[in-house]
Every structure is written in C-alpha cells, then in structure tokens.
Amino acid sequence: MKKIVILTEIFVLVALSYMIQSCEKGILNPYIPKEATNSIIDSGYYPNVPGCYWRYNIILSDSIPLVIDSVEVRLVKNETLPDSGKFLTYNYYHFKFGDIYSTYETLKKDSVIRYNNPSIPYKSFLLLPFNLGQNIVETFNDTTYNTENITIQMTVESYDSIFVKAGRFKAYKAVTTITYERQGTAPYYTRENLYFVPYIGFIKIENEFWDDNYRKYISKEVWEMTDYKILKKI
C-alpha cells in the first residue's frame, strides 16, 4: 500500500512538472537582432511587413465576459514617406458582423503615431523600444470636432508573463489615456491597456470608456489574440 502511495505521489509531481513546462513553453523573451542597432523599426521589433496578420476575439466584459465577434487585422501596405518614415495601412475583417475598414499608423525613428483616419490628428502614440517606467504626455488641439483639446499620456507599467488564447508570452503593458475636453461640456476619457510583445505585436488590447473625472465606468472591450502570422523582411 505504501509503495502505491509513493508511486502516486511521484506520478502527480511528474504531471505537475509537465503542466508547468507546457504553460511556460509559449513564453517569448524579447531579443534584439544585430541589424536592430541601425533601425529598431526595420528590425521587425514593431512588425511592419505586408502580409502579417493578427486574429482576435472581441470580448465585452462589463459583467460576464461575452465573445461578440472575431476580427482579423491584416497589414496590407507599407509606404515610405519623404522623411524615410513608414506609413502602414491595416485592413480589419470582422467575421460575425461583416465589417471591413482600415486604420493607419506612421512609424518614425523611435515612435509610432496611430490614426483612426489619415485625414484627422492622431489618436495615440507609442515610443519604441518599450522600457519600464516610460511616461510621455502630449497635448494638442483638434479643430475637426468643434475645437477639442486632447491630452495623450502613455505609461509603460509592467513587463510580465501574459496568457491569451494564442499562448503565453512575455509582454509589455503600455497604458494610453486620452482626455477629450470641449468648451462647455464635461471632459471624457478613453484608456487603452496595450500588451505588446516585441517581434510579435499586440497580443491583447483592453479599451475602457469613462465619463467626466472618471466618476463612472461605462464599458470595457477586450481584444485577445487567438492566432497570428509574422513575416520577416526579405
């Protein structure tokens, strides 16, 4: 009987060890290729080769998490700007609702400027490479929507192991808070929690919406990566 108990304990320990190894197997540690010393953008740290795609489940998590749709984000164009920057075009394909639309980003030296539409001022920005403790604040005036004052703050809060449906990764958590202030109305806020893995991209995005002075939490939408394909620059 004692022998059976010992064998059972050994079996349990082996099983636990295997489970731990399996969970950790997907963790990717950032590495900097030799060519990255010249240009962090062109090294692939921030993937920018047309044909790359990322697939996500879109989850509403106000109370009970609910998958409302799946989306494929495909990088379709990488144009070189006059100042040698990159202008990226992404197509979004929503499987359930059938929506198709595009978003845009500009990569310039050490920064990523993110647009909803190339004809309006950017909605947020990122600095590369990510470093813990980064804190950037920028304010500008957007005359497109009745003269709004917009303040963008980006902070890199952590670098930790994150699990999503596509696997487990080591990711930076960058929090971008955007404050919209229009004359005669109370300010409102949006906040993005971005989980970024170098050479892979965003594995998780949490969009939070708040009313004035963060008094009332309105809703939260989570994009969780389920699959991806990263192409290397030839």
N, C-alpha and C positions, 0 to 999 in steps of 0.2 A: 504493500500500500504506500509506504514511504517513497519507494522508488517511482511509483506512478506520479505522486505529488511533485517530486523533484523534476521529472521529465516534463510535466505540465507547466511548471514554472519556467523551465528553460524554453519551452515552445512559446510561451507568452512573451518572454523577453526578446526572443528572435523576431517574433511577429511585430512587436513594438518598434524594434530597431529598423526593420524593413519599412514600416509605415513612415517613420521619421525620415529615412533616406529618400523615400518616394516623394514626400512633401517638399524636401529641400532640393530635389533634383532639378526643378524648373528655375531655380534662382540664377539670375544672370548678373554678374558683377560688372560694373562699367569698366571698360578698358579704353585706352586712348591709342589708336594706331599711330605709327610713325608719321604718316602723312598729315595727321591732325595738327602737327606743330605749325604748319603753314596756314591752315584754314580749318577751324573747328566745324564750319558749315559744310565744306566739301568732303570732310572725312566721313560723313554719314552719322555723326553724333545726333544730328537732327535730320532724320531720313527725308531725302528730297529727290528721289529718283522716280520718274513717272512709271506707273505700273504697281507701285507699292499700294497695299490696301490694308485696312483695319476693319474688322466687323465687331459690332457691339450689340448687346441687348440694352434697350432703353427701359428703365425701371422707375416707376413712381413710388416713392417711399414715404408718403405723408403719414400713413399708419401701417397697413400691411403691404409689404413690397409687392408690386404687380408689374410683370413684364408687359408693356403696352405695344412694343414694336421692336424690330431688329433693323439695323442700318449698316450698310457698307460704305465706308469712306475711302474713295479711290483717288490717288494723286494722278492727275491726268496731264498736267503741264508744268514745266519748269522753264521759265523765260529769264534771260539775262537782261538786267536793266542797264541803262547808260552808265551808272556808277558801279557796275560789276556786281550789284546785288542780285538776288533771285526773287522772282515773283511766281509764287506757287498757286495753282488752281486745283481745288478738290471738288469732286462730284459726290453728292450724298444720295444714296438709293435706299429708301425706306421700303421694306418688304411688305408690311401689312397695309399701310395706307397708300403706297404707291407714289409717295412724294419724291421728286428729284429736284435738287437745287445745288448751287455751287457756293463755296466760300473761298476766301483768298488770304494769303499770307505773303509778307515780304521778309526775306532773310537778308540782313545787312551786317556783315562783320560778326559782331557778337550779340545781335539782337534779332528777335522775331516780332514783327508787327502783324497783328491779326485783325482782319477785316470781316464785317458781315457782307459788305459790298464795296467794290473798289472805288466807288464814287463818293463814299462818305468817310469821315475820320475814323481811325481805327478804334476797336472796342477794347483791346488789351494788348499787352506786350510781355515778352519774356526775355531774360538775359541768359546767354549761354557762355560757357558751360554752367550748369546749376551748381551752386555752392550753398551749404547750410548757412543760414543767417542772412542771406541776401535780402535787402529791403529797399525797394525802389518806389518813389512816389512821383507822379506826373499829373499836372492839371492843364486842361485846355478848354477852349470854348467851341461848342458845336452849334453853328447857326442853322443847321439843317432842320432841327426840331425846336423852333421858337427860342433860340438862344439858350441852350443848356450849358451849364458849367459842369464838366465831367472830371472827376478825380480818379485816377487809377493807382492802386497800390498793390505791388507784388511782393510776397514774402516767401522764401523757401524755408518751410518749417521743420521738415524731417527727411531722413533718408532711411528707409526701413523695408523689411520684407512685406510684400503685399500679395494677397491671393485673389485672383479673379478666375473666371471660368476657363480662360486660356492657359492658366498655370500660375505658378508662384514666381514673383520677380522681386528684385531689389529696386525700389523706385523712390524718386524724389517727390515730395509733396510740396507743390507750389500753390499758394493761396493768392488769388487775384480778387480784390474787392473793388467794385466800381460804384461811385456815388454820383447820382444824377440830381442836379439842383436847377430848378427852373423858377424864374421870378414869379412870386405869387402863389406857389404851390409848395407843399412839403417835399423834402428830398426822399428819394427811394434808392434802394441798393440791390445789386446782384453780386453774388460771390461764387467764384469757381474754385473748387478744390481739384487741382490737376495732378495726377500721378504719372510721372514721366520716367521712362527707362531709356537711358542713352542707347542709341543704335536700334531701338525698337519703336519708340514713340509713346503716345499716351495710352496707358492700359486701363485707366479709369478716370472719369470726369464726373464731378458732383456739382450740379447747378442749383444754387439756393437763391430764393427770392424773398426779400424782406420789405416791409413798408418803412415809413419815416422813423429815423432814430432807432432802428432795429427793435421796435416795440412789439411787432407782430410778425411771426414767421409764417410766410404764405404757402410755400410749397418747395419741394425738392425733387430734382430729376437726376437720375444716375445713369451714366453710360458705362457699361462694363464690357471689356474686350473678351470676345469668345474665340477669335481666330485672327491671324494676320499673315501678311507676306511682305518681307522686306527685300527689295532688290538692291544690289550693290552697284556703285558707279563703275562703268566699264572704262 
